Amino acid sequence: LPRFRLAHFVATSKAASHAPGPSSSNNPRSPIPLNPSDYCPYSATGNYTGGVVYAHYGRPEDFNWLRSVGVSAAGHLVVMRVGGGVSFAEKVWLAERNGGGGALIYPDPADLPQDPRRLGLNAHTAVSEHVHLGSGDPFTPGFPSFNLSRFPPIPSSGLPLIPALPITATVAAKLLSQLTGPPCPPSWRGRLPYVRCVLGPDFGSGRRVRLSVQNLMTPVLLNNIFSSLEGRAEPDQYVILGAQRDSLGPGAVKSGVGTAVLLELARTFSAMVKNGFSPRRSLLFVSWDAGDFGNVGATEWLEVFPRMPFYLLLT
């Protein structure tokens, strides 16, 4: 399996956020404090000022319901909750498609318990996720990113055109508690303290919110880790078992569980080989890098070797 050791990937996909956060247009010197380490990879950069519309989970049916009651997201910042079976990328894409000027995504205590007496998420913690509507390096769509001299960077059509930012439940409560407008349906009500659920887009004080996102795109070297057992009868046919190794933001359940299963499978098969077992096809155990940035490590490698007979993702 020597040829698998020759692939080195450089992804132009890591970002850093330096966002001063939403602030009142009447008093630009009093921004709501945000954690600079909370960001959405691949978000558009820039500033946007407008009202705020609460769009529940940001699903298609949520935006349809807003239109049915005469509330438009056009020209406003859209606040959405984490979850609802919709990824951050889909939420931002739908907000953009409905005319939103920016997206703010927060974890509601109704969806993610935030007990300060326990370890884990709390009201001052944001949940980050990439917002590229696709997988792999968004600047090399459809071809591998390790040879940019042959394939110049081409932005993916799945990259958002509006700024997006994850915010904490505390920040969301400060914004939503000041909104005025039609009331939310009962199923849209979360558990934010002191929030009377309304849709917006105006504030009782007449203020507006200014969102500033200044992500920095930098090239980052990815490291996929391979281990193999050569097959007995069909060594050029591969069964790939892979798990992502990285985690973006608080918690590491997805990467931790998958990596633990991957290591245990490798240990088990290694013990079986020592006892005389020989697989018919070659087994490839892979620890993928940059999984939380859109499965970049796995996608870029599979774009080099697209004809793999079987792949099992461990999560």
C-alpha positions as CSV (number, residue, x, y, z in Angstrom):
1,L,0.0,0.0,0.0
2,P,2.9,2.5,-0.6
3,R,0.9,4.8,-2.9
4,F,-1.4,5.8,-0.1
5,R,1.5,7.4,1.7
6,L,2.1,9.9,-1.0
7,A,-1.0,12.0,-0.7
8,H,-0.6,15.2,1.2
9,F,-3.5,17.7,1.4
10,V,-3.5,21.4,2.0
11,A,-7.0,22.8,2.8
12,T,-7.7,26.5,2.5
13,S,-10.5,26.1,5.0
14,K,-9.7,27.1,8.5
15,A,-11.0,30.4,9.7
16,A,-10.7,32.6,12.7
17,S,-13.4,35.0,13.9
18,H,-12.8,38.4,15.2
19,A,-16.4,39.6,15.5
20,P,-17.1,42.4,17.9
21,G,-20.7,41.3,17.8
22,P,-24.1,42.8,17.4
23,S,-24.6,46.3,18.8
24,S,-27.1,49.0,18.9
25,S,-26.9,51.4,16.0
26,N,-27.9,54.2,18.4
27,N,-24.9,53.4,20.6
28,P,-22.2,51.6,18.6
29,R,-19.8,51.8,21.5
30,S,-21.8,49.2,23.6
31,P,-21.5,45.9,21.7
32,I,-22.8,42.7,23.2
33,P,-19.6,40.8,24.2
34,L,-18.9,37.6,22.2
35,N,-16.2,35.0,22.4
36,P,-13.7,35.5,19.5
37,S,-13.2,31.7,19.3
38,D,-16.9,31.1,18.4
39,Y,-17.2,31.2,14.6
40,C,-18.8,29.4,11.6
41,P,-16.1,28.2,9.2
42,Y,-16.7,29.4,5.7
43,S,-19.0,32.2,6.7
44,A,-19.0,35.2,4.5
45,T,-17.3,38.2,6.0
46,G,-18.6,41.7,6.4
47,N,-21.0,43.9,8.4
48,Y,-24.8,44.0,8.3
49,T,-27.2,46.2,10.2
50,G,-30.9,45.5,10.5
51,G,-33.8,44.2,12.6
52,V,-34.0,40.7,13.9
53,V,-36.4,37.9,12.9
54,Y,-36.8,34.8,14.9
55,A,-37.2,31.8,12.6
56,H,-37.3,28.8,15.0
57,Y,-35.0,26.1,13.6
58,G,-34.6,27.8,10.2
59,R,-36.3,24.9,8.3
60,P,-38.2,25.5,5.0
61,E,-41.5,25.1,6.8
62,D,-40.5,27.7,9.4
63,F,-39.8,30.3,6.7
64,N,-43.0,29.4,5.0
65,W,-44.9,30.0,8.2
66,L,-43.3,33.4,8.7
67,R,-44.4,34.4,5.2
68,S,-48.0,33.1,6.0
69,V,-48.3,35.6,8.9
70,G,-46.8,38.5,7.0
71,V,-43.3,38.4,8.6
72,S,-40.4,38.7,6.1
73,A,-36.8,37.9,6.8
74,A,-35.7,40.1,3.9
75,G,-33.3,42.8,5.1
76,H,-33.0,41.5,8.6
77,L,-30.8,39.3,10.7
78,V,-32.3,35.8,11.2
79,V,-32.0,34.2,14.6
80,M,-32.3,30.4,14.6
81,R,-32.0,27.6,17.1
82,V,-29.5,24.7,16.8
83,G,-31.2,21.4,15.8
84,G,-34.5,20.7,14.1
85,G,-32.8,18.2,11.8
86,V,-31.2,21.1,9.8
87,S,-27.5,21.7,9.6
88,F,-26.0,25.1,10.1
89,A,-25.2,25.2,6.3
90,E,-28.9,24.6,5.5
91,K,-30.0,27.2,8.0
92,V,-27.8,29.9,6.6
93,W,-28.6,29.0,3.0
94,L,-32.3,29.2,3.7
95,A,-31.9,32.5,5.5
96,E,-30.0,33.8,2.5
97,R,-32.6,32.5,0.1
98,N,-35.3,34.3,2.0
99,G,-33.5,37.6,1.8
100,G,-31.8,37.6,5.3
101,G,-28.8,39.8,5.7
102,G,-27.1,37.6,8.3
103,A,-27.6,34.5,10.4
104,L,-27.3,34.0,14.2
105,I,-27.6,30.5,15.5
106,Y,-27.9,29.7,19.2
107,P,-28.5,26.5,21.4
108,D,-31.8,26.8,23.2
109,P,-32.1,25.1,26.6
110,A,-35.2,23.4,25.3
111,D,-33.1,21.5,22.9
112,L,-29.7,21.3,24.7
113,P,-29.9,21.2,28.5
114,Q,-27.7,23.8,30.0
115,D,-27.5,23.0,33.7
116,P,-24.7,25.1,35.4
117,R,-24.4,22.5,38.1
118,R,-23.2,19.9,35.6
119,L,-20.3,19.5,33.2
120,G,-21.1,20.3,29.5
121,L,-23.0,23.0,27.8
122,N,-23.9,26.2,29.7
123,A,-25.8,29.4,28.9
124,H,-22.5,31.1,28.0
125,T,-21.3,28.5,25.5
126,A,-22.0,28.7,21.7
127,V,-22.1,25.7,19.4
128,S,-20.1,26.1,16.2
129,E,-20.5,24.3,12.9
130,H,-19.3,24.9,9.3
131,V,-21.7,26.6,6.9
132,H,-20.5,25.2,3.5
133,L,-23.5,23.5,1.8
134,G,-21.3,20.6,0.6
135,S,-18.4,18.5,1.7
136,G,-14.7,18.7,1.2
137,D,-12.5,21.7,0.6
138,P,-14.9,24.4,-0.7
139,F,-12.1,25.9,-2.9
140,T,-11.5,22.7,-4.8
141,P,-14.9,21.3,-5.5
142,G,-14.8,18.0,-7.3
143,F,-11.1,17.6,-7.3
144,P,-8.4,17.0,-4.7
145,S,-6.8,20.0,-2.9
146,F,-3.3,18.7,-2.6
147,N,-2.1,19.9,-6.0
148,L,-3.2,23.5,-6.3
149,S,-0.6,24.2,-9.0
150,R,-2.6,21.9,-11.3
151,F,-6.0,23.0,-10.1
152,P,-6.3,26.7,-9.2
153,P,-8.8,27.4,-6.3
154,I,-12.4,27.8,-7.4
155,P,-15.0,28.8,-4.7
156,S,-17.8,26.3,-4.3
157,S,-21.3,27.4,-5.1
158,G,-22.3,26.1,-1.7
159,L,-20.4,28.9,0.1
160,P,-22.8,31.4,1.8
161,L,-23.0,35.0,0.7
162,I,-24.2,36.4,4.1
163,P,-22.3,36.5,7.4
164,A,-23.1,33.8,10.0
165,L,-22.2,33.6,13.6
166,P,-22.9,31.2,16.5
167,I,-24.1,32.9,19.7
168,T,-24.8,31.7,23.2
169,A,-28.2,31.3,24.8
170,T,-27.3,34.4,26.9
171,V,-26.7,36.6,23.9
172,A,-29.8,35.2,22.2
173,A,-31.9,36.1,25.2
174,K,-30.6,39.6,25.2
175,L,-31.7,40.0,21.6
176,L,-35.0,38.2,21.6
177,S,-36.2,39.7,24.9
178,Q,-36.3,43.1,23.3
179,L,-38.2,42.1,20.1
180,T,-41.7,43.3,19.2
181,G,-44.0,41.8,16.6
182,P,-46.5,39.0,16.2
183,P,-46.4,36.2,18.8
184,C,-44.7,32.9,18.1
185,P,-46.8,29.7,17.7
186,P,-46.6,27.6,20.9
187,S,-44.4,25.0,19.3
188,W,-41.7,27.7,18.6
189,R,-41.3,28.7,22.3
190,G,-38.0,27.8,23.8
191,R,-36.7,28.0,27.4
192,L,-34.7,31.2,27.3
193,P,-35.2,33.2,30.5
194,Y,-37.2,36.5,30.3
195,V,-38.1,36.0,26.6
196,R,-41.6,36.6,25.5
197,C,-41.6,34.7,22.2
198,V,-42.3,37.1,19.3
199,L,-41.2,37.0,15.7
200,G,-39.8,40.6,15.3
201,P,-38.4,42.3,13.3
202,D,-38.4,45.5,15.4
203,F,-37.1,46.4,18.8
204,G,-39.3,48.2,21.3
205,S,-36.5,50.8,21.7
206,G,-36.3,51.4,17.9
207,R,-32.8,50.1,17.9
208,R,-31.2,47.9,15.2
209,V,-28.5,45.2,15.4
210,R,-25.1,45.4,13.7
211,L,-23.4,42.1,13.0
212,S,-19.7,42.1,12.1
213,V,-17.9,38.9,11.0
214,Q,-14.3,39.1,10.0
215,N,-13.1,35.5,9.4
216,L,-9.6,34.9,8.2
217,M,-9.0,32.1,5.7
218,T,-5.6,30.4,6.1
219,P,-4.1,27.3,4.5
220,V,-3.9,24.4,6.9
221,L,-2.1,21.1,6.4
222,L,-4.3,18.1,7.1
223,N,-3.1,14.8,8.4
224,N,-5.0,11.6,7.7
225,I,-3.6,8.6,9.5
226,F,-3.7,5.2,7.7
227,S,-3.1,1.6,8.9
228,S,-3.6,-1.4,6.8
229,L,-3.9,-5.2,6.6
230,E,-3.1,-6.6,3.2
231,G,-5.7,-9.0,1.7
232,R,-4.9,-12.6,0.9
233,A,-6.8,-13.1,-2.3
234,E,-7.6,-9.6,-3.5
235,P,-5.0,-7.2,-2.1
236,D,-6.0,-4.4,-4.5
237,Q,-9.6,-4.4,-3.3
238,Y,-10.1,-2.4,-0.1
239,V,-12.6,-2.2,2.7
240,I,-12.1,1.1,4.4
241,L,-13.1,1.8,8.0
242,G,-12.8,5.4,8.9
243,A,-13.6,7.9,11.7
244,Q,-13.0,11.6,12.1
245,R,-10.5,12.7,14.7
246,D,-11.2,16.4,15.2
247,S,-13.9,18.3,17.0
248,L,-15.0,21.9,16.6
249,G,-16.3,23.6,19.7
250,P,-17.3,22.1,23.0
251,G,-17.7,18.3,23.3
252,A,-16.1,15.5,21.4
253,V,-18.7,12.8,21.3
254,K,-18.8,12.3,17.6
255,S,-15.1,12.2,17.1
256,G,-14.4,10.4,20.4
257,V,-16.8,7.6,19.9
258,G,-15.8,7.0,16.3
259,T,-12.1,7.0,17.1
260,A,-12.6,4.7,20.0
261,V,-14.5,2.2,17.8
262,L,-11.8,2.5,15.1
263,L,-9.0,1.8,17.5
264,E,-10.7,-1.2,19.0
265,L,-11.5,-2.7,15.6
266,A,-7.8,-2.2,14.6
267,R,-6.7,-3.9,17.8
268,T,-9.1,-6.7,17.3
269,F,-8.1,-7.4,13.7
270,S,-4.4,-7.2,14.7
271,A,-5.0,-9.9,17.3
272,M,-6.9,-12.0,14.8
273,V,-4.0,-11.8,12.3
274,K,-1.5,-12.9,15.0
275,N,-3.8,-16.0,15.5
276,G,-3.7,-16.9,11.8
277,F,-6.5,-14.8,10.3
278,S,-6.0,-13.3,6.9
279,P,-8.7,-11.1,5.2
280,R,-9.7,-11.8,1.7
281,R,-9.5,-8.1,0.8
282,S,-7.2,-5.5,2.2
283,L,-8.5,-3.6,5.2
284,L,-7.7,0.1,5.6
285,F,-8.2,1.8,8.9
286,V,-8.2,5.6,8.6
287,S,-8.4,8.5,11.1
288,W,-9.7,11.4,9.1
289,D,-8.7,15.0,9.8
290,A,-11.0,18.1,9.5
291,G,-14.2,16.2,9.8
292,D,-16.0,19.0,11.5
293,F,-15.0,21.4,8.6
294,G,-17.1,19.4,6.1
295,N,-15.4,15.9,6.0
296,V,-12.5,17.6,4.3
297,G,-9.9,14.9,5.0
298,A,-12.1,12.1,3.8
299,T,-13.5,13.9,0.8
300,E,-10.2,15.1,-0.5
301,W,-8.6,11.6,-0.2
302,L,-11.6,9.9,-1.8
303,E,-11.4,12.4,-4.7
304,V,-8.0,10.9,-5.4
305,F,-9.1,7.3,-5.1
306,P,-12.8,7.4,-6.0
307,R,-13.3,3.7,-6.8
308,M,-13.2,2.3,-3.4
309,P,-15.4,-0.8,-3.2
310,F,-16.7,-0.4,0.4
311,Y,-16.5,2.4,3.0
312,L,-17.7,2.2,6.6
313,L,-17.9,5.5,8.6
314,L,-17.7,5.1,12.3
315,T,-19.5,7.7,14.5
